């Protein structure tokens, strides 16, 4: 008779083999930590039984920091030193927040950067300058303490979720914050994918699902196919600068409008009053989820009393265009996935902002079906991350769960003429590695500059620069003779590394892409939008650039040939070729690709006789001094 292996509730059957791993949802408004106990994913609570940790950090002095509910309670009293929604600043530069006058913080550029506009922004607090990475690390530390206290041991590692549309800078900033908090990052997992894991395993329902994730600071939509434990992301889209905070800001502006109508000469608000009204706006938004009206009352620092009523209908009117902004990414994701509405089995709502009734109605109308809301939208991401953490820690077989995520934007490098050669197209399954061969443009070229780019446009100027590095030591050869293999690798976290290798000598260079933290909030979304609207213009620009590159290459080759074998030509023949070269050079100053092509063809025709003479001379030199029977005629 076999013995049954049993365990205490919440414990592994073999405690010495069970590794303590957690999933962390590092949210804009609230953060959570979850783990798998007795085969079930569960959110860990604090000593007061609360699951949500407000993503709020208050600096008391150099040595004292308060995180969570206590900090949130003081945000209106001490707004400059109480940081709210820090996730919106992750991977951002000072120029990206210049127009946000309602944010009551003192922003400072990182002077360590060569360009202040490209450095990671910092916030001036009474504890000194703090970066978003450092502030986020405080939130992660609090979650780590909660988890270790609840689980009774040191954590093996954590899966931390990020919006699907986070770029490399934002992902790297998140990973840096985790390291600063003393966490071993098992993986960065896209939030919609984590939600799909939670829904897929809990409901055991296979099919194609749409994950609609509207959080406090970001919006993502992902389309996934769930089949036999495989979670394959078919397409993703979104807006990294759209979330519940924007709804709060609309209500805040509405309150100000009501105030101006009553007191038109009222002075601008100070930091305390600004944070107070933003807090009241958020509370009113949440109240209207289940009620028809919200009473907003408070007293400002100058003694002015605010007492207004916000109706649910007014909220819809104020924020409907924000809801509509989520529809375009959904259409694009559906188009990228090649799906019809009838093929969607379910729509999963994720993020606290999806509790708003008009958001749910908009999604229901778009997909013509009622969205799934049976899991708490605030907790579903952390629950899915915990399941993945349990797998990566080795507590479950990898065969139980396979995640196939995708890249949100194309990755490539710059080629001659300011063009982008895409190496990894967007929506490629992660992890992914792609290689492509390139060559030199000039004779004797011994170095090559590798410029890594991200975006959908054909021109370098329209894409985002990620990194630059150089490959030196290339053996001097004729233009086009060298073979340089450039390899792009994107890991499961969505982080990129690039290497270049010269094939004949084996010279190598590589870089792990850790881009500057400066990036405009709308740039990623704008990249995709502009790629659709400017497709024809990009096509023409690429054709022109390629024509000019071909023309310059031909001119260079002919000039070298004239230096070497010009004696084969008469003066009139030389003059004719030089005139044709000059004509082509003049067309290089135009923006007409057809003219460049025509001038290039004309030069080719003009030099046909010269090419034939060079060929004859080369053959004659090769046969000089040889007998006919010594010549290999094969």
Buried (B, 14 or more C-beta within 10 A) or exposed (E): EEEEEEEEEEEBEEEEEBBBBBBBBBBBBBBBBBBBBEEEBBBBBBEEEEBBBBBBBBBBEEEEBBBBBEBBBBBBEBBBBBBBBBBBBBBBBBBBBEEBEBBBBEBBBBEEBEEBBBBBBBBBBEBEBBBBBBBBBBBBBBBBBBBBEBBEEEBBBBBBBBBBBBBBBBBBBBBBBBEBBEBEBBBBBBBBBBBBBBBBBBBEEBEBBBBBBBBBBBBBBBBBBBEEEBBBBBBBBBBBBBBBBBBBBBBBBBBBEBBEEEEEEEEEBBBBBBBBBBBBBBBBBBBBBEEEBBEBEBEBEEEBEBEBEBEBEBBBEBBEEBBEBBBBBBEBBBEBBEBEEEEBBBBBBBBBBBBBEBBBEBBBEBBEBEBBBEBBBBBBBBBBBBBBBBBBBEBBEEEEBEBBBBBBBBBBBBBBBBBBEBBBBBBBBBBBEBEBEBBBBEBEBBEBEBBBBBBBBBBBEBBBBBBEBEBEEBEEBEBEEBBBBBBBBBBBBBBBBBBBBBEEEEBEBBBEBBBBBBBEBBBBBEBBBBBEEBEEBBEBBBBBBBBBBBBBBBBBBBBEBBEEBEEBBEEEBBEBBBEBBEBBBEBBEEEEBEBBBBBBEBBBEBBEBBEEBBEEBEEEEEEEEEEEEEEEEE
